[in-house]
């Protein structure tokens, strides 16, 4: 399942049609909002992918899709000293 903006779809239409021919669904977005779904004719019944179902719900107004991408990697920060849980317990005494 992939998502593509209108401009990118226009520039690389053959590529996305080839993906669709191979069985993949492509959600077309305009300014981050899903507006269309490209899918193979054989699977033109209910959509199978999660992104496609979310796009349908967003088009119906049932859900609001996130506007920013999720963080893929979060760096862990190591803090030296007494753990915060122990400090809180000592403070309660």
N, C-alpha and C positions, 0 to 999 in steps of 0.2 A: 504494500500500500504506500503510495507516495502522494505528496501534495505539491501543487505547482501554481504559481501566479499566472495571471492572464498573459503578461508580457513574455514570460519564460515559455509558456505553452505556445505562443505565437512564433517565437524564435526557433523552437525545437519541436514542432508539431510531429514530425516524422518519428522522432525518438519516443515520444509519449504514446503515439499510436502503436508503435512496435511493442512497447511494454503492455499496452492494453491487449494486443493480439496474443501475447504470451500468457494472458490470464490475470494480469494485475489490474487493480482498480486505481484510478487517479482522481483525486479531488482537486478541482480547479477553484482557486481563491481569487478574490478581488479585494485588495487592501486588507488582506488577512482574514476575510470572511468567506466561507465556502459558498460557491454559487452554482457549481455543477459537478457531476460525477461522470467520469468516463469509465465504462466497464465493457467487457466483452459481451457480445450478443448472447452467447450461451448462458451467461450468468445474469441476465438482465432482470431477473426476479429480485427478491429481497437481497439487500446488500449483505455481504458476509463480514466485511472488516469493521473493526471498532471505529476507525476514523470516518468511514463512510456513514455509519449509523449516527455518530456525533454530528456530522455535517448535516444530515437530514433533520435531526432534532434542533440544530441551530437555525436552520432555514425555517422551521416551524415556530421558532421563538421559545421553545421549551427549555433550552439551555443557552448559556453564554460561554463561548469558547475563550480560552486564555489568549491574551494579546501578546504576551512575551513568551519566549522559549524557556523551557525548564533548564535549570542548571545541570549540566552534565557531570561536572566534577566539583566537589566541595573539598577544599583543603582542610584537614584536621589541624587544629591549633593545640599544641601541647603547652600546658601551664604547670610550672613547678610549684611545689609547696604543698600545704595541707589541702586535701580534697574539700570542696565546698560543702559536701554533705556532712563532714565531720565538724566543720566550722558552725554550721547551722545547728547541729545537735548540741554542741558545747554552749552556744549562745542561748539555747532554750533552758539550760540548767540553771 
